């Protein structure tokens, strides 16, 4: 068995279980190893009820002798089993729902350990649905870390643990790609040890050491992939003669609104780059709604004016189609005779052939599309500019493949992820950086509120009122479906619940990442056309479509998301002339969660939010909520792990200065790993 082996090579996994794992994106042995725990349970020391002096957010283990016989009460909906433990002054009620059989386990006169969350109800301690252990059984797990995984229906946490243990028992499975001198210099543990400890840590120290190593790996491979290509490529001469930049600024004057100072500054940087001696490699980093797309259009129109083709690659078909329609409208508005061509994966063979013919016929075409733009069958005529919209959805390899479609074209990357400049220089180390740090003056700031779950009914009434005004709403849930051991709202059950809340004339839609692309596109199109008024979705809407008519963003379990991600979600509203609102439902009693969400409540500035969240959490927040999922890291967080990011960047520089082609014997495994990464990226591009 190796990392590329099918998951069915693991004992106990047949075809049915294989299909369930596929829902989680797990196909091979290597895939399952990278399904890191989302958290851990550390079983506390069992304590008598008399020693329980204060309640914490963590679970408690209460040791007690059964003095009374449990009582089973039958209601209309379920049976409830009740047991009171403790003596006068210190009593606790245990409650089990739909578990009448547990009464037979709890014999009077015997000792048990009850594990669960303790809260106060009617002035006494209560523990609901506690796990029950004999003292001997609990002693075996006391102090141990139990991994808790994100799951799908049909896959239990116990199955994940059993499967993971089997895989990790194969000592020949993993090999360390980091050179020994790098490991030693940066005090990194060995790879096999790190993998075992991240899943089944012996101590908190070993868990921290394992995570540090694996975070370093993710950053190291990411930066190495980028710098390795950069070293091969070097700075390229600019083969395109771009004349008459006044044309661009004449279009700016015709716009029905004024560009911000930051937009104008960025536009000047782009035009100067494109007239310079070297091909442009520039990142435009702008907050949600800061107006990056109009700059893309202006740069593409300038290319067309000079007789060159340009292309913009969007992360979703719906967004690509919106860009296409928007660009056609702008060309008509400005009286520009340029051809706008659309190319997406879902187009029919006939439609694609027609698009290919237009690419050959119109040397000044402005081309809009998705990943279809980088397929082998696509050929361009003097392609001068390539733009990737929301770069974090693509990756360095795809950006390079896109650029290779032309003869050293200019490359422009647009990202809405609010990354501090010092970190952006590392992550986008081969690019110049422009920052748009203003939003259009006429755009009304989104009004925010952070509320508890008791506010839901009022929120529904508020959404219904907005729908009656002709507006639309998003409701975001963290889960696709109910999952064992994971608390939180899910889109499947939530939509069913809403069907009983809103009247029939309010059309509901469901959207999540497991749906096929054509179905997702269909739902987003219907929402964009206001044929769906309330869209219940996971975070797949974070980047995807521009719906100016949507005025409400309601986020369930907002405490479960990173602040940068919440800010991105909030950016889906506030895009039209009407006042927009973001309702964040905080399902946690934690003061820390409330304080974090208040940062969002007080500001609409993505850069400020990212900075404040980092200050508040700090590097010691081991279980901090990841912000940078958009950058495709499994564990690493560019904010929380900023120091490790810098170390990894230094290590990459050190290796490439010493051995730019990775030919040394000590770099043999590293080169092998880089080849694997490149193959993985290529396979993802063809999916």
C-alpha positions in Angstrom: 0.0 0.0 0.0 1.3 3.5 -0.9 -0.1 7.0 -0.8 -1.6 6.7 -4.3 -3.4 3.4 -3.4 -7.2 3.3 -3.5 -8.8 3.7 -0.1 -10.3 0.2 -0.7 -6.8 -1.1 0.0 -7.5 -0.3 3.7 -9.1 -3.3 5.6 -12.8 -2.9 6.2 -13.5 -0.3 3.4 -15.6 -1.7 0.6 -17.4 -0.1 -2.3 -20.2 1.5 -0.3 -17.8 3.1 2.2 -15.6 4.2 -0.6 -18.5 6.2 -2.1 -19.1 7.8 1.3 -15.4 8.8 1.5 -15.6 10.2 -2.0 -18.2 12.7 -0.8 -15.5 14.0 1.5 -13.0 14.2 -1.4 -11.1 11.2 -0.1 -10.1 8.7 -2.8 -6.7 7.5 -1.9 -4.7 6.5 1.2 -2.8 9.8 0.9 -6.1 11.8 0.8 -7.2 10.4 4.1 -3.9 11.2 5.8 -4.5 14.8 4.9 -8.0 14.9 6.6 -6.6 16.4 9.7 -8.7 16.6 12.9 -10.8 19.7 13.2 -10.4 19.6 17.0 -9.5 17.2 19.9 -11.2 16.0 23.0 -8.9 15.8 26.0 -10.5 13.8 28.7 -10.1 15.7 32.0 -9.4 14.2 35.4 -12.6 12.7 36.9 -13.7 14.7 39.9 -16.4 14.2 42.6 -19.4 16.4 42.3 -18.4 18.1 45.6 -15.2 19.3 44.0 -16.9 21.0 41.1 -16.4 24.7 41.9 -16.6 26.4 38.6 -17.9 25.7 35.1 -15.7 26.0 32.0 -16.6 25.7 28.3 -14.8 22.3 28.2 -16.5 19.1 29.2 -16.3 17.8 32.7 -15.9 14.2 34.1 -17.9 13.7 37.2 -17.3 10.5 39.3 -20.3 9.5 41.5 -21.9 6.6 43.2 -25.5 5.7 42.1 -27.7 6.3 45.2 -31.1 6.5 43.4 -32.7 4.5 40.7 -33.0 6.4 37.4 -36.5 7.4 36.3 -37.8 7.1 32.8 -40.6 9.6 31.8 -42.6 9.1 28.6 -43.7 12.2 26.8 -45.7 12.6 23.5 -42.5 12.9 21.5 -39.8 11.0 23.4 -38.8 9.1 26.5 -36.5 11.0 28.9 -34.3 9.2 31.5 -33.5 11.2 34.6 -30.9 10.5 37.3 -29.9 12.7 40.3 -26.4 12.3 41.7 -24.7 13.8 44.7 -25.9 14.7 48.2 -27.4 17.7 49.9 -25.9 21.0 48.7 -24.2 19.5 45.6 -26.6 17.7 43.3 -26.5 17.3 39.6 -29.3 16.0 37.3 -28.3 13.7 34.4 -30.7 13.8 31.4 -30.8 11.3 28.5 -33.2 11.7 25.6 -34.5 8.6 23.7 -32.2 6.3 25.7 -34.5 4.4 28.2 -32.2 1.4 28.0 -29.5 3.3 29.9 -31.5 2.8 33.1 -30.4 -0.9 33.1 -26.7 0.1 33.1 -26.9 2.5 36.0 -27.1 0.0 39.0 -27.5 1.4 42.5 -24.5 1.1 44.7 -22.0 1.2 41.8 -19.6 4.0 40.8 -19.6 5.6 37.3 -17.9 8.5 35.5 -20.2 10.8 33.6 -18.7 12.9 30.8 -20.3 15.9 29.2 -21.0 19.6 29.3 -22.3 21.0 32.7 -24.6 23.9 32.8 -27.0 25.5 35.4 -30.7 25.1 35.0 -33.3 26.1 37.6 -30.4 26.8 40.0 -28.9 23.3 39.8 -26.2 21.6 37.8 -27.4 19.7 34.7 -25.6 17.4 32.3 -27.5 16.4 29.1 -26.7 13.3 27.1 -23.5 12.4 29.2 -21.3 9.5 28.1 -21.1 6.9 30.9 -17.9 5.0 31.8 -16.9 2.6 34.5 -14.0 4.1 36.6 -11.7 1.5 35.1 -12.7 2.3 31.5 -12.4 6.0 32.1 -8.9 5.7 33.7 -7.6 4.3 30.3 -8.6 7.4 28.4 -8.1 10.1 31.1 -5.7 12.7 29.8 -5.6 11.3 26.2 -6.4 13.3 23.1 -9.1 12.0 20.9 -9.2 13.4 17.4 -12.6 14.7 16.1 -12.9 14.9 12.3 -15.2 16.7 9.9 -17.5 14.0 8.5 -20.3 13.2 6.1 -23.4 11.2 6.9 -22.6 7.5 7.1 -19.0 8.0 8.2 -18.6 8.0 12.0 -15.7 9.5 14.0 -14.9 6.0 15.2 -14.6 4.7 11.7 -12.2 7.6 10.8 -10.1 6.8 13.9 -9.9 3.1 13.1 -9.0 3.8 9.4 -6.4 6.4 10.3 -4.7 4.1 12.8 -4.5 1.4 10.2 -2.9 3.7 7.7 -0.4 5.2 10.1 0.7 1.7 11.3 2.3 1.3 7.9 5.8 2.7 8.6 6.9 2.4 4.9 4.1 4.6 3.7 5.7 8.1 4.3 9.0 9.6 3.4 10.5 12.9 4.5 11.1 15.4 1.7 12.7 18.2 3.7 16.5 18.2 3.7 18.0 17.3 7.1 19.9 20.6 7.5 16.6 22.6 7.0 14.9 20.4 9.6 17.7 21.0 12.0 18.0 24.7 11.4 14.3 25.4 11.9 13.9 22.8 14.7 11.3 20.7 12.8 10.3 17.2 13.8 10.5 14.2 11.4 7.5 13.8 8.9 6.3 10.4 10.0 6.3 11.5 13.6 4.4 14.7 12.7 1.7 12.8 10.9 1.2 10.4 13.7 1.1 13.1 16.3 -1.2 15.4 14.4 -3.8 12.6 14.4 -3.1 10.9 17.7 -1.0 13.3 19.9 0.7 11.9 23.0 0.9 15.3 24.6 0.0 19.0 23.9 3.7 19.6 23.2 3.9 16.8 20.6 0.7 18.1 19.0 2.2 21.7 18.7 5.4 20.3 17.3 3.6 18.2 14.7 1.4 21.1 13.6 4.4 23.4 13.4 6.2 20.9 11.1 3.1 20.4 8.8 2.3 24.1 8.6 6.0 24.7 7.6 5.6 22.0 4.9 2.5 23.7 3.4 4.1 27.1 3.3 7.5 25.7 2.1 5.9 23.7 -0.8 3.7 26.6 -1.8 6.6 29.1 -1.9 9.0 26.6 -3.4 6.5 25.9 -6.3 6.2 29.6 -7.0 9.9 30.5 -6.7 11.1 27.4 -8.6 9.0 28.4 -11.6 10.2 32.0 -11.2 13.8 31.0 -11.3 13.2 29.0 -14.4 11.2 31.8 -16.0 13.2 34.9 -15.0 12.1 38.4 -15.9 10.7 38.4 -19.5 11.0 41.3 -21.9 7.8 43.0 -22.9 7.1 42.1 -26.6 3.9 44.3 -26.8 3.9 47.9 -27.9 1.1 49.6 -25.9 0.4 53.1 -27.3 -2.0 55.9 -26.4 -2.6 55.3 -22.6 -4.8 58.5 -22.9 -7.4 56.2 -24.4 -7.8 54.4 -21.0 -8.3 57.7 -19.1 -10.8 59.0 -21.7 -12.9 55.9 -20.9 -12.6 56.7 -17.2 -14.2 60.2 -17.8 -17.1 58.5 -19.6 -18.0 56.3 -16.6 -21.3 57.2 -14.8 -19.3 57.3 -11.5 -16.0 58.5 -10.3 -13.1 56.1 -9.7 -11.6 56.3 -6.2 -8.1 57.6 -5.7 -6.9 54.1 -5.0 -8.4 52.8 -8.3 -6.8 55.6 -10.3 -3.4 55.0 -8.6 -3.7 51.3 -9.5 -4.7 52.0 -13.0 -1.7 54.2 -13.6 0.6 51.4 -12.1 -1.0 48.9 -14.6 -0.6 51.2 -17.7 3.0 52.1 -16.7 3.8 48.4 -16.3 2.3 47.4 -19.6 4.5 50.1 -21.3 7.6 49.1 -19.4 10.6 47.0 -20.6 9.4 43.8 -18.9 6.1 41.8 -19.0 3.8 42.8 -16.1 3.4 40.5 -13.2 1.1 42.4 -10.8 -1.3 41.6 -8.0 -4.3 43.9 -7.4 -5.4 43.4 -3.9 -8.7 45.1 -3.1 -11.3 44.5 -0.5 -14.7 43.1 -1.4 -16.6 45.7 -3.5 -13.6 48.0 -4.1 -14.0 48.0 -7.9 -11.3 45.7 -9.3 -13.4 44.4 -12.2 -13.7 47.8 -13.9 -9.9 48.1 -13.9 -9.7 44.7 -15.6 -12.1 45.9 -18.3 -10.1 49.1 -18.9 -6.9 47.2 -19.2 -8.5 44.7 -21.6 -10.1 47.5 -23.6 -6.6 49.2 -24.0 -5.2 45.9 -25.3 -8.1 45.7 -27.9 -7.4 49.4 -28.8 -3.8 48.4 -29.6 -4.9 45.4 -31.6 -4.1 42.7 -29.0 -6.2 40.0 -27.4 -6.8 39.8 -23.6 -8.5 37.2 -21.4 -9.9 37.1 -17.9 -10.4 33.8 -16.1 -13.2 33.8 -13.4 -13.6 31.1 -10.7 -17.2 30.2 -11.6 -19.2 30.0 -14.7 -21.9 32.3 -13.3 -19.3 35.0 -12.6 -17.7 34.6 -16.0 -21.1 35.0 -17.7 -21.7 38.2 -15.6 -18.3 39.6 -16.6 -19.2 38.8 -20.3 -22.6 40.5 -20.2 -21.1 43.5 -18.3 -18.2 43.9 -20.8 -20.6 43.8 -23.7 -22.8 46.5 -22.0 -19.7 48.7 -21.4 -18.5 48.3 -25.0 -21.9 49.4 -26.2 -22.0 52.3 -23.7 -18.6 53.6 -24.8 -19.2 52.9 -28.5 -16.3 50.5 -28.7 -16.2 48.1 -31.7 -14.4 45.3 -29.9 -15.6 41.7 -29.8 -16.3 40.1 -26.4 -16.0 36.2 -26.5 -17.3 33.8 -23.8 -15.7 30.4 -23.2 -16.8 28.1 -20.4 -16.7 24.4 -19.7 -20.5 23.8 -19.8 -20.9 25.2 -23.4 -21.8 22.7 -26.0 -19.2 21.5 -28.5 -20.8 23.7 -31.2 -20.7 26.8 -28.9 -17.0 26.1 -28.1 -16.2 25.7 -31.8 -17.8 29.0 -32.5 -15.7 30.6 -29.7 -12.5 29.1 -31.0 -13.3 30.5 -34.5 -13.8 34.0 -33.0 -10.4 33.7 -31.2 -8.8 33.1 -34.6 -10.9 35.8 -36.5 -10.7 38.7 -34.0 -7.1 39.7 -33.0 -8.5 42.4 -30.7 -11.0 40.1 -28.9 -11.7 40.5 -25.1 -12.1 36.9 -23.9 -14.0 36.0 -20.7 -14.1 32.4 -19.3 -13.4 29.9 -16.7 -10.8 27.0 -16.6 -11.9 26.3 -20.1 -9.5 29.1 -21.2 -6.5 27.0 -20.4 -7.6 23.8 -22.1 -5.3 22.3 -24.8 -7.7 23.0 -27.6 -7.7 26.8 -27.0 -5.4 28.9 -29.2 -5.1 32.7 -29.0 -4.0 35.3 -31.5 -1.3 37.7 -30.0 -2.6 37.4 -26.4 -1.1 40.4 -24.6 -2.8 40.2 -21.2 -4.2 37.5 -18.9 -6.1 38.2 -15.8 -7.1 35.8 -13.1 -10.0 36.9 -11.0 -9.9 35.7 -7.3 -6.4 34.3 -7.7 -6.6 32.2 -4.5 -9.1 29.9 -6.3 -6.6 28.9 -9.0 -3.0 28.6 -7.8 0.4 29.4 -9.2 0.5 26.5 -11.7 -2.7 27.5 -13.3 -1.7 31.1 -13.5 1.5 30.0 -15.3 -0.4 27.7 -17.7 -2.7 30.6 -18.5 0.3 32.8 -19.3 1.9 30.1 -21.4 -1.1 30.4 -23.8 0.5 33.5 -25.2 3.9 34.9 -26.1 5.0 36.2 -22.7 1.8 38.1 -22.0 1.3 40.6 -19.1 -0.2 38.9 -16.1 -2.7 40.6 -13.8 -4.0 38.8 -10.7 -7.0 40.1 -8.6 -7.7 39.0 -5.1 -10.1 40.1 -2.4 -8.4 38.3 0.4 -7.2 41.0 2.9 -3.6 39.9 3.4 -1.2 42.3 5.2 1.4 43.6 2.7 4.4 42.0 4.4 2.8 38.5 4.0 1.5 39.3 0.5 5.1 40.0 -0.6 6.0 36.4 0.5 2.9 34.7 -0.9 3.0 36.6 -4.2 6.8 36.9 -4.2 7.1 37.0 -8.0 4.7 39.9 -8.4 4.4 43.7 -7.9 1.5 44.6 -5.6 -1.2 47.3 -5.9 -3.6 47.8 -3.0 -7.1 49.3 -3.5 -7.9 50.4 0.0 -11.0 52.5 -0.7 -14.5 51.6 -1.6 -16.7 53.6 -4.1 -18.1 56.7 -2.4 -21.7 56.1 -3.4 -21.8 52.6 -1.9 -23.7 52.5 1.4 -21.8 50.6 4.1 -23.5 47.3 5.2 -25.2 47.5 8.6 -24.2 44.7 10.9 -25.5 43.0 13.9 -24.3 40.1 16.0 -27.2 38.3 17.8 -27.9 35.1 19.6 -30.0 32.2 18.4 -33.1 33.6 20.1 -33.2 36.4 17.4 -33.8 33.9 14.5 -37.6 34.5 14.3 -37.1 38.3 14.2 -34.4 37.8 11.5 -36.9 35.7 9.4 -39.5 38.5 9.7 -36.9 41.0 8.7 -35.9 38.9 5.6 -39.5 38.5 4.6 -40.0 42.3 4.8 -37.0 42.8 2.5 -38.4 40.2 0.1 -41.7 42.1 0.0 -39.8 45.2 -1.0 -38.5 43.2 -4.0 -35.1 42.3 -2.5 -33.3 39.0 -1.9 -31.4 37.3 0.9 -28.6 34.8 1.5 -28.6 32.4 4.5 -25.3 30.7 5.1 -24.9 27.4 7.1 -21.5 25.8 7.9 -22.6 22.3 7.0 -24.1 20.6 3.9 -25.9 17.9 6.0 -26.2 16.8 9.5 -22.9 15.1 10.7 -22.0 13.0 13.7 -20.2 14.9 16.4 -20.4 18.3 14.5 -22.7 20.9 15.9 -24.1 23.5 13.5 -26.8 24.3 11.0 -26.9 22.4 7.7 -28.4 23.6 4.4 -30.5 20.5 3.8 -32.4 20.5 7.0 -32.4 24.3 7.3 -34.1 24.7 3.9 -36.9 22.2 5.0 -37.4 24.2 8.1 -37.6 27.5 6.2 -40.3 26.0 4.0 -42.5 26.1 7.0 -41.5 29.7 8.0 -41.9 31.6 4.7 -45.1 31.8 2.6 -45.2 29.7 -0.6 -44.6 32.8 -2.8 -41.1 33.2 -1.4 -39.0 30.8 -3.5 -36.2 29.1 -1.7 -33.0 27.8 -3.2 -30.3 25.4 -2.0 -26.6 25.6 -2.9 -23.6 23.6 -1.7 -20.2 22.4 -2.9 -21.3 18.8 -3.5 -23.7 19.7 -6.2 -22.5 19.3 -9.8 -21.2 22.4 -11.6 -24.2 22.7 -14.0 -26.6 22.5 -11.1 -24.7 25.1 -9.1 -24.7 27.4 -12.1 -28.4 26.9 -12.6 -29.2 27.8 -9.0 -26.9 30.9 -9.1 -28.5 32.1 -12.4 -32.0 31.7 -10.9 -30.9 33.7 -7.9 -29.3 36.4 -10.1 -32.6 36.7 -12.0 -34.6 37.0 -8.7 -36.4 33.7 -9.5 -35.1 32.6 -6.1 -35.6 35.1 -3.3 -33.8 33.3 -0.4 -30.7 31.2 -1.1 -29.6 28.8 1.6 -26.0 28.0 1.0 -22.6 27.0 2.4 -19.7 29.3 1.8 -19.6 28.4 -1.9 -21.2 31.8 -2.5 -18.2 33.5 -1.0 -16.9 34.0 -4.6 -19.3 33.4 -7.4 -21.9 36.0 -8.5 -22.8 39.7 -8.3 -26.4 40.1 -7.2 -26.9 43.9 -6.4 -30.6 43.1 -5.5 -29.5 41.0 -2.5 -29.7 43.1 0.7 -29.5 40.6 3.5 -26.7 38.2 4.5 -27.7 36.0 7.5 -24.9 33.7 8.7 -25.8 30.9 11.0 -23.1 29.7 13.5 -21.1 32.7 12.7 -18.7 31.8 15.5 -17.6 28.8 13.4 -16.1 30.9 10.6 -12.9 32.9 10.3 -13.3 36.6 10.4 -11.8 37.1 6.9 -14.3 34.5 5.5 -17.2 36.2 7.3 -16.1 39.5 5.7 -16.0 37.9 2.3 -19.5 36.5 2.8 -20.8 39.9 3.9 -19.3 41.3 0.7 -22.0 39.4 -1.3 -24.5 42.2 -0.2 -24.2 45.9 -0.4 -23.5 45.9 -4.1 -26.6 47.9 -5.1 -28.1 51.3 -4.2 -30.3 49.9 -1.4 -29.2 49.7 2.2 -27.9 46.2 3.0 -27.6 44.2 6.2 -25.5 41.4 7.7 -27.0 39.3 10.5 -24.5 37.1 12.3 -26.0 34.5 14.5 -23.6 33.6 17.4 -24.4 30.1 18.6 -21.6 30.1 21.2 -21.7 31.3 24.8 -18.0 32.1 24.7 -17.0 35.7 25.5 -14.1 35.2 23.1 -16.5 34.4 20.2 -18.6 37.4 21.0 -15.5 39.7 21.1 -14.2 38.3 17.8 -17.5 38.9 16.1 -17.7 42.4 17.5 -14.7 43.3 15.4 -16.8 42.6 12.3 -19.8 44.4 13.8 -17.7 47.5 14.2 -15.9 47.6 10.8 -16.4 46.9 7.1 -12.6 47.2 6.4 -11.2 43.8 5.5 -7.6 44.8 6.2 -8.5 46.2 9.6 -10.5 43.1 10.5 -7.7 40.7 9.5 -5.2 42.8 11.5 -7.4 43.0 14.7 -8.2 39.3 14.6 -4.5 38.5 14.5 -3.8 40.8 17.4 -6.6 39.3 19.5 -5.9 35.7 18.8 -2.1 35.8 18.7 0.3 33.0 17.9 -0.5 31.0 21.0 -4.1 30.3 19.9 -3.5 26.8 18.7 -7.1 26.1 17.9 -7.7 29.4 16.3 -10.2 29.5 13.4 -8.4 29.4 10.1 -8.7 32.5 7.9 -6.9 31.4 4.8 -8.8 28.5 3.5 -9.0 30.3 0.2 -5.3 29.7 -0.2 -5.8 26.0 -0.2 -3.8 25.2 3.0 -5.1 22.3 5.1 -3.6 23.5 8.4 -1.7 26.7 7.8 -3.1 30.1 8.5 -1.3 33.1 7.0 -2.3 35.3 10.0 -1.9 33.0 12.9 1.3 31.3 11.4 2.9 34.5 9.9 6.2 33.7 11.7 6.3 30.2 10.2 5.5 31.6 6.8 8.5 33.9 7.0 10.7 31.0 8.1 9.5 28.8 5.2 10.2 31.7 2.8 13.8 32.0 4.1 14.3 28.2 3.8 13.2 28.2 0.2 15.5 31.1 -0.6 18.4 29.2 1.1 17.7 25.9 -0.8 17.4 27.6 -4.3 20.5 29.8 -3.8 22.5 26.7 -3.0 20.9 24.3 -5.6 18.6 26.1 -8.1 17.8 22.9 -10.0 17.5 20.6 -6.9 20.2 18.3 -8.3 22.0 17.5 -5.0 21.6 14.1 -3.3 20.3 15.8 -0.2 17.5 17.4 -2.3 16.5 14.2 -4.1 13.3 13.7 -2.0 12.4 17.4 -2.3 12.6 17.3 -6.1 10.5 14.2 -6.1 7.9 15.9 -3.8 7.9 19.0 -6.1 7.1 16.8 -9.1 4.3 15.2 -7.1 2.8 18.6 -6.3 3.0 19.7 -9.9 1.2 16.5 -11.0 -1.5 17.0 -8.4 -2.0 20.6 -9.6 -2.2 19.4 -13.2 -4.8 16.7 -12.3 -6.9 19.3 -10.4 -6.8 21.6 -13.5 -8.3 18.8 -15.7 -11.1 17.9 -13.2 
